[in-house]
Structure formats: structure tokens, C-alpha cells
């Protein structure tokens, strides 16, 4: 019995297929196509699948191209040779629920992962010595801290959890948000994972990690919950802080500049102040989204330029909100001359309830949303006037 492996084989009986339907040529047929009889023309066929080595080379080139693309987008390309990439970790999931913190091991695990990225700052200023905390967020030594800790610093010493002490350089600071950026020379530092303060809920568990009172022995860890959002607090410098996260996690002096984290260990805020309130002491933190934006601007431009609308206002009262059937808003009390609000038609007693479809529940909420935008940005302001809702597009400017 014969085996027929290929039903298309030629020369198995019957006339051969026409030359154009075959992968081979008889020498007598080549001359008709202008090819010498001793040369065989390569057949036309689909390219072969790449071998494993070829595939690996292609994948490597694709990875290199992707890496270069990322560097180009982030503005890190230059005529100089790029020696390494900067590592910055950002959480890709939202705040996790409280079961992650149940039991001692949950808190211990978060503290163990985050503590290497928490440092102590010993600062010499024109006002004397100060102590605070900092959060490393890039492995090339950039860290976030509180502006009031390092403003006017003549020298900054950075103490790491492993006992190393290095000099720090003040890149810049912004008192209206109480955020500062400090650079430590070196590479390969442990970094914290940055989360987001969006969609936080009152009652969600939190962990505060900092270096209180300049004590040795590494960072201190306390636990609590988010007790309020969008708080306004007054500072000794006279510049109120807006949109702050409030927590009942005990925070001692010296922890300013430390990290407020969610149950997964992602940073949701930079601790900024401790204030006495009726019923107890609360800690406050600048939302990490705003703090990160300030750091990016300080790094790229050396200064901060927040978007400015030019209104002064107050929170809508509960009764006023019920009358309009809304959850809250910011009532305009004053329009500053020459401001975008004046130029584009906002008026006293307007109640602002949205900025680019983001709900506005308070005047602090409004200020934070404006600070997240740059001068020159066009924003859509939703507002109530005389019982009717309307919207207007306003171009923000730099605060004079």
C-alpha cells in the first residue's frame, strides 16, 4: 500500500501543472523567462514565521522603542546619553475597603512596605531649627514634604529609616497648598506608591506614617479613619489651607510632611498640620493629587501658578441647599475687579455648583478644583442664579 502525503504533488501521473502554479521550474523552462539555465529563481511564498531567537530580538527592539517613547513623553530626552530611568510608582486601583486592615498584620504589612520611603527632615531656618517628615516618591531622591517645614531653609539633613543621613536640597515650595519638594542626591531609593484622593469616603480606614518630634528609631505609625473631607484650616502664616483631608489618626508634631495612606498602603495625602478641634485632635493632609501636581510644576518650572477665577465666597448653608434641591455649593460674595469672573459675567450671589462637571460642595472644594488647573485653561462653570441653573465658559488667569 502506498502512502499519499501530498495530494498536490506533481509527477504522480497525469500532465504537470502549468509553471506559474508550481514552486519549481525545469531548466528548459527558465530560458523562456530570461533566466540562465544554471540559475534557479527563488519561489514566491509567504515569509517564514520568526524563530524563537528572531522573536526575542523583535520583542527586545519593541520594548526599547516603548521605553524611549515613554521617556520622550515625559520630557526626559536630551542630547546627552540617557543612563537610567526614574522610577515612580502610582497605584492603578482605587482605595481598598477596610477588610485589608483587619488584624494587626494588615497594618504591620503596610508599615513595613512604606517605612523605607518615609524620612525625617532636620532643618536649619532663619527662624531656628525645625523637624518634619518627608515621602520619597521617585527613586532618584525626590521627596514631598510640608512647605512650612522647609520654607526659608538654609540647610536640610535627611535621615532615612536605615540610619543613613544625607543632605537635602530645597527645589521649591508652595504655601497655599503647604507642599514642598526636596531633592536628595543619589539613586535607587525606596519609593512610596502614590494613590489618589478622588472618591474618598468619610469613615474609610487610614494610616498615618511620619517621624514625630525628631525621635530616633524610624517612622511612627498610627491608625484611624477619614473623619471629614474638603476641610479649611487656618495656619499661623495666615494663608488658609483648602480641601484638606481630616483624619482622627493621632498625629504628633514633627509628622508634618509624612504620609496619609489608604488600606492598601497607597499615599492619599501629605500630612500638613495638627489642629485642636472640639471633641479631640485631628490631623490634616493635602490631597496627593494636588501635592503631586505642585511637585511636577516645581520640578519643571521652579514656581507654582494656580488657575485663578477671582471670586470670594462662602459655603452654601443647609437651608439654602435644600431650597435649590442641591447637595451644596459655593456662594459668590465678591467679584474681584479685573478677574476672569468679572470678565465672563459671574455675579455676586451666584451659587457655583460645578467646574467642568465636577460637583462643587463648598468654597474650599472650588478653590482646590481651580488649583488643579493652569492659567489659560478654559473651564465650564455651572452655577445657579435666581433659581435657575446655567453654565459659562471662563478662561482662568494667573493670580495677581
C-alpha positions in Angstrom: 0.0 0.0 0.0 1.4 3.4 -0.9 1.0 6.4 1.3 0.0 9.7 -0.4 1.4 12.5 1.8 0.6 15.3 -0.6 -2.3 15.3 -2.9 -0.8 18.2 -4.8 2.4 16.5 -5.7 3.2 16.7 -9.4 4.7 13.9 -11.5 2.4 11.3 -9.9 0.6 10.5 -13.1 -1.0 12.9 -15.5 0.5 16.1 -17.1 2.4 18.5 -14.9 0.8 21.7 -13.6 1.5 24.9 -15.5 4.8 26.6 -14.5 3.0 29.6 -12.8 1.2 27.1 -10.4 4.4 25.3 -9.4 7.2 26.1 -6.9 9.8 24.6 -9.2 11.0 25.0 -12.8 12.6 22.6 -15.2 15.8 24.2 -16.6 14.2 24.1 -20.1 11.5 26.4 -18.8 13.8 29.0 -17.2 15.2 30.3 -20.5 11.7 31.4 -21.5 11.7 33.8 -18.6 15.2 35.2 -19.3 16.9 33.3 -16.5 20.0 31.3 -17.4 19.5 27.5 -17.2 22.0 27.2 -14.4 20.2 29.7 -12.0 17.1 28.8 -10.0 14.8 31.8 -9.3 13.6 31.8 -5.6 9.9 30.9 -5.4 7.4 33.5 -4.3 5.8 32.5 -1.0 4.8 33.8 2.4 7.6 34.8 4.8 8.5 32.1 7.3 7.4 32.6 10.9 10.2 34.0 13.0 12.3 31.7 15.0 12.4 32.0 18.8 15.7 34.0 18.6 14.2 36.3 16.0 11.1 36.8 18.0 13.1 37.6 21.1 15.1 40.2 19.1 11.9 41.8 17.7 10.4 41.9 21.2 13.6 43.5 22.6 13.5 46.2 19.9 9.8 46.8 20.6 10.5 47.1 24.3 13.3 49.6 23.7 11.1 51.6 21.4 8.4 51.7 24.1 10.9 52.8 26.7 12.2 55.5 24.5 8.6 56.6 23.8 7.8 56.9 27.5 11.0 58.9 28.1 10.1 61.2 25.2 6.6 61.8 26.5 7.8 62.7 30.0 10.3 65.1 28.6 13.4 63.2 29.7 15.1 63.0 26.3 18.1 65.3 25.7 21.2 65.4 23.5 23.0 63.7 26.3 23.1 59.9 26.7 20.3 58.6 29.0 21.8 56.4 31.6 18.7 55.2 33.5 15.0 55.7 34.0 13.4 57.3 37.0 11.1 55.0 39.0 7.8 56.4 40.3 5.0 54.2 41.5 1.4 55.1 41.1 -1.5 52.9 42.2 -3.8 51.7 39.5 -6.6 50.6 41.8 -9.0 52.8 43.9 -9.0 52.9 47.7 -9.5 49.4 49.0 -12.0 48.5 51.6 -11.5 48.1 55.3 -11.1 44.3 55.4 -7.5 44.9 54.2 -6.7 46.4 57.6 -8.4 43.9 59.8 -6.0 42.5 62.3 -2.6 43.6 63.4 -0.8 42.0 60.4 -2.6 44.3 57.9 -1.3 47.4 59.5 2.1 45.9 60.1 2.4 44.8 56.4 1.5 48.3 55.2 4.0 49.9 57.6 6.8 47.5 56.6 6.3 48.3 52.9 6.1 52.1 53.3 8.5 52.8 56.1 11.7 52.8 53.9 10.2 55.6 51.9 9.5 57.8 54.9 12.3 60.1 56.1 12.9 62.6 58.8 14.0 66.1 57.9 16.2 68.2 60.3 16.0 71.8 59.0 18.0 74.9 59.8 16.0 78.0 59.0 16.2 81.8 59.7 13.6 81.1 62.5 15.7 78.4 64.1 15.7 74.6 63.9 12.7 72.6 62.6 11.9 68.9 62.3 9.5 67.3 59.9 8.9 64.3 57.7 9.1 63.5 54.0 7.8 61.0 51.5 10.1 59.7 48.8 8.1 59.3 45.6 10.9 58.9 43.0 13.9 56.7 43.3 16.3 59.5 42.2 15.8 61.2 45.6 12.8 63.5 45.1 10.6 63.7 48.1 7.4 65.5 49.1 7.1 67.4 52.4 5.2 70.3 54.0 6.1 73.8 52.9 6.0 75.2 56.4 8.7 72.7 57.5 11.3 73.8 54.9 10.4 77.4 53.9 13.4 79.6 54.4 15.7 76.6 55.0 19.5 77.2 54.9 20.3 73.5 55.4 18.3 70.3 55.3 19.5 67.0 56.6 17.6 63.8 55.6 17.6 60.8 57.9 16.5 57.5 56.4 14.8 54.6 58.1 18.0 52.5 57.7 20.1 55.1 59.6 21.7 56.9 56.6 21.9 60.7 56.8 22.2 62.7 53.5 22.0 66.3 52.6 18.8 67.6 51.0 18.3 70.5 48.6 15.1 72.5 48.5 13.7 72.6 45.0 10.7 74.8 45.9 7.6 75.2 48.0 4.0 76.5 47.8 2.5 77.9 51.0 -1.1 78.0 49.7 -1.1 74.2 49.5 1.7 73.6 52.1 3.6 71.4 49.7 7.3 71.4 49.1 9.8 69.4 47.0 13.2 68.4 48.3 15.9 66.6 46.4 18.4 64.1 47.9 21.5 63.2 45.7 21.6 59.6 44.8 19.7 56.8 43.1 17.9 53.6 43.9 15.9 54.9 46.9 12.8 53.1 48.1 9.7 54.9 47.0 6.1 55.1 48.2 3.2 54.2 45.9 1.1 57.2 45.1 -2.7 56.7 45.1 -5.5 59.2 44.6 -7.7 61.3 46.9 -10.6 61.1 44.5 -13.7 59.3 45.6 -12.6 59.1 49.2 -15.4 58.4 51.7 -15.7 59.5 55.3 -15.2 56.5 57.6 -12.6 54.9 55.3 -9.6 53.5 57.2 -6.3 55.4 57.1 -2.7 55.0 58.4 -0.5 58.0 59.2 3.3 57.4 59.0 5.8 60.1 60.0 8.7 60.9 62.2 7.2 62.8 65.1 9.3 65.1 67.4 12.5 64.2 65.7 12.7 60.9 67.7 15.2 58.2 66.6 14.1 54.7 65.8 12.4 55.1 62.5 8.9 56.3 61.4 5.9 56.1 63.7 2.6 54.5 62.6 -0.9 55.4 63.8 -4.3 54.3 62.5 -7.7 55.9 62.2 -10.4 56.8 59.7 -11.1 59.7 57.4 -13.3 61.9 59.6 -14.0 64.7 57.1 -13.2 65.9 53.6 -12.7 69.3 52.0 -11.8 71.0 55.3 -10.5 74.5 55.5 -7.9 75.2 58.2 -6.2 78.4 59.2 -2.5 78.5 59.7 -0.1 80.7 61.7 1.2 82.0 58.4 -2.2 83.5 57.7 -2.7 81.5 54.4 -5.7 79.2 54.9 -5.5 75.7 53.5 -8.4 74.4 51.5 -9.8 71.0 50.6 -7.9 69.2 53.3 -8.4 65.5 54.3 -9.2 65.2 58.0 -8.3 62.1 60.0 -8.6 61.1 63.6 -5.4 59.1 63.4 -3.2 60.6 66.1 -0.5 62.8 64.5 2.2 64.3 66.7 4.2 67.5 65.9 7.1 66.7 63.5 5.0 64.4 61.4 4.1 67.2 59.0 5.3 66.1 55.6 4.6 62.4 56.3 2.2 60.2 54.5 -1.5 59.5 55.0 -2.2 56.2 53.3 -5.3 54.1 52.5 -5.8 50.5 53.4 -3.7 49.2 50.5 -0.7 51.4 51.5 -1.1 53.9 48.7 -0.4 57.5 49.7 -3.6 59.6 49.6 -2.3 62.8 51.3 0.7 64.6 52.7 0.3 65.3 56.3 0.4 69.0 56.9 -0.9 70.2 60.3 -2.3 69.2 63.7 -5.1 71.4 65.0 -7.2 71.3 68.2 -10.9 70.9 67.5 -13.9 70.4 69.8 -14.0 66.7 70.7 -10.4 65.9 70.0 -7.3 66.4 68.0 -7.3 65.8 64.2 -4.6 65.6 61.6 -4.9 67.1 58.2 -3.4 66.2 54.8 -3.1 67.8 51.4 -4.7 65.5 48.8 -2.0 63.7 47.0 -3.4 64.6 43.5 -2.8 68.3 44.3 0.5 67.7 46.0 1.8 65.7 43.0 0.8 68.5 40.6 2.6 71.0 42.8 5.7 68.9 42.7 5.6 68.5 38.9 5.3 72.2 38.5 8.1 73.0 40.9 10.3 70.5 39.1 9.6 71.7 35.6 9.1 75.5 36.1 10.5 76.2 39.5 7.3 78.0 40.6 3.6 77.4 41.1 0.9 79.2 39.0 -2.5 78.2 40.1 -5.6 78.9 38.0 -7.4 81.9 39.3 -11.1 82.8 38.9 -11.2 85.9 41.1 -14.2 85.3 43.5 -14.5 85.3 47.2 -17.3 83.3 48.7 -18.8 81.1 51.4 -20.3 77.7 51.7 -24.0 77.3 51.0 -26.0 76.7 54.1 -28.0 73.6 54.6 -31.3 75.6 54.2 -30.1 77.3 51.1 -29.0 73.9 49.6 -32.4 72.4 50.3 -34.2 75.4 48.7 -32.3 74.7 45.5 -32.6 70.9 45.9 -28.8 70.5 45.6 -26.1 68.9 47.9 -24.1 72.1 48.3 -22.2 74.8 46.6 -20.1 78.0 46.9 -22.0 81.3 47.0 -20.1 84.2 45.5 -19.8 87.1 47.9 -17.4 89.2 45.9 -16.1 89.6 42.4 -12.6 91.0 42.2 -12.0 93.7 39.7 -10.2 92.7 36.5 -10.7 89.0 37.3 -11.9 86.3 34.9 -15.2 86.1 36.9 -15.8 89.7 36.2 -14.8 89.5 32.5 -17.0 86.5 31.8 -20.1 87.5 33.6 -20.3 85.8 37.0 -22.2 87.9 39.6 -22.5 88.3 43.4 -24.9 85.7 44.9 -24.3 83.2 42.1 -24.0 79.7 43.6 -21.3 77.7 41.8 -22.0 74.0 41.8 -19.8 72.6 39.1 -16.4 73.0 37.5 -16.0 71.0 34.3 -18.8 68.8 35.5 -17.0 68.1 38.9 -19.5 68.8 41.7 -18.7 71.7 44.0 -20.0 71.4 47.5 -18.0 74.2 49.3 -15.8 77.2 48.7 -12.7 75.1 49.6 -13.8 72.5 47.0 -14.0 75.3 44.4 -10.5 76.6 45.3 -9.0 73.1 45.1 -10.5 72.4 41.7 -9.2 75.7 40.3 -5.7 75.0 41.7 -5.7 71.7 39.7 -5.9 73.8 36.6 -3.4 76.1 34.9 -3.7 79.7 34.0 -5.0 79.9 30.4 -7.2 76.9 30.8 -10.9 77.2 29.8 -13.3 75.8 32.4 -17.0 75.4 32.3 -18.6 76.9 35.5 -22.0 75.6 36.4 -24.0 77.9 38.7 -27.4 78.8 40.0 -28.8 82.4 39.6 -32.3 83.5 40.7 -33.5 79.9 41.0 -32.2 78.8 37.5 -29.2 76.7 36.6 -26.8 78.0 33.9 -23.2 77.5 32.8 -20.5 79.7 31.3 -17.0 79.1 29.9 -14.3 81.1 31.7 -10.6 81.4 30.9 -8.6 81.2 34.1 -5.6 83.6 34.6 -2.6 83.7 36.9 -3.4 85.1 40.4 -2.1 88.7 40.6 
